[in-house]
């Protein structure tokens, strides 16, 4: 919010995690000490029984002292565990309180400056070839959220969360009326493998993406798996394709699938393609997506099935609205945005960058030398074009800031030839399971014919 | 030795409890490396330090328990010997 406060969400989250971990450890300590205490008592009893067999009465005073000492240790472990639980609950609540206060302040400020913000938005749209820049796109959505009656009084929730809820509700409604809801996404074709060579730097991902973009209707529906080395594969997902057949999973509807159902219907086809490319369980999979593809990438990084099968630790998104998606902490992510591009702003919130390995690099519009090569008449304008993001990746590779240098090194690809495989996926009507077929047949049999 | 397996297992449990306690103390200490500027933050950290001192106390108890266990082991060995001798004598 631009003012200094004693709050660091990483530190609060870390402390919460530590306190919870300590509580679990203390529970384990208590269990171990209790087991020892029981064993010591049993030992004393067994000793007495053995002595009785020899007509003696014996007792180990040191064992008695040990039992008392262990009783005290159990009590200590128990009270420490309770205190640790209290501390984790306190710090967890403090984090939530802070976020809620921050959200209220943000709502208050926006409500007070509504007219001025609206004017700023209109001006910036005029100055950006009639398309809102990223930040203004976010403001537009925030202004809409201010007008929604049920959100108007719920100021504890962040604008990002509100936009996310709104998007999910909208996509659920659209799905309800769409013929695409009863379809599965399956692989329907595979191109022969090809060998490609890239320059190895961040720009390499642009080179790979450009093999999928604007290649004509024949190439619609395709995505690519790159065999980086024996145990590393990269999955390249394209942006939205202007296909009206209803069969192309990367059409406009693909955005609704990505935001509404977390790309679940893409998992099987993508996992099959990775496997068909030669990946074994435990191999590393780098995901890279442009525009819509980036939303799928962010969602698939969370997918349990893919995570069980492969090491899903790295992702790249180019011009994708992923601010509402909680990318796991373990993931190393690089998100490239252009602040004149409206698309990354359609999530209504900047990227969270919660994990220490999450980086979002925002560029200030297309560079002068690339502008003549961009098509300003495209739907989302020149800043959203893949070529522009390719140029930003080039800039990133040429002159990386010191804090991001090591991060970028993790995304380097080999300069030696790599094998690529393109897979075509399509939406096909969902086949009924045997049980569903039997049920349908039973119903048809019981149906009475009209008189 | 009738009781050696039980006593060894107790020694293992106590050793493990000690190691876990020391690890928990290290974890709590790492909270001190984070930022606690405000009065409330400092008060919270004070409580963390207090908990850490409780764990130090627990660790001392476990060390003492280990010493008693050593003494008890020697004592039980002697008692077992006495029982054996008594049985042989009768």
Interface residues (C-beta under 8 A of the other chain):
Chain A: X6 X8 X11 X14 X15 X18 X19 X21 X22 X25 X26 X28 X29 X32 X33 X35 X36 X39 X40 X42 X43 X46 X47 X50 X51 X53 X54 X55 X56 X58 X60 X61 X62 X63 X65 X66 X69 X70 X72 X73 X76 X77 X79 X80 X83 X84 X87 X90 X91 X94
Chain B: X2 X3 X6 X7 X9 X10 X13 X14 X16 X17 X20 X21 X23 X24 X27 X28 X30 X31 X34 X35 X36 X37 X38 X40 X41 X44 X47 X48 X50 X51 X54 X55 X57 X58 X61 X62 X64 X65 X68 X69 X71 X72 X75 X76 X79 X80 X82 X83 X84 X86 X87 X90
